Amino acid sequence: MNNLLLPLYSHDNGTFIMIGVFALVIIGLVGAVFLMMGSDKKKKD
């Protein structure tokens, strides 16, 4: 039964790589939102 005790946060199994990938995805999403905000300007003459 001791095998069921798992830590909530562990630095094993490439945790730093997963955090880096997550950060890149978030930065990409924010950049895409800013690009869409900038290209949505409609000019009326």
Secondary structure as UniProt FT lines:
FT   HELIX           2..4
FT   HELIX           15..39
//
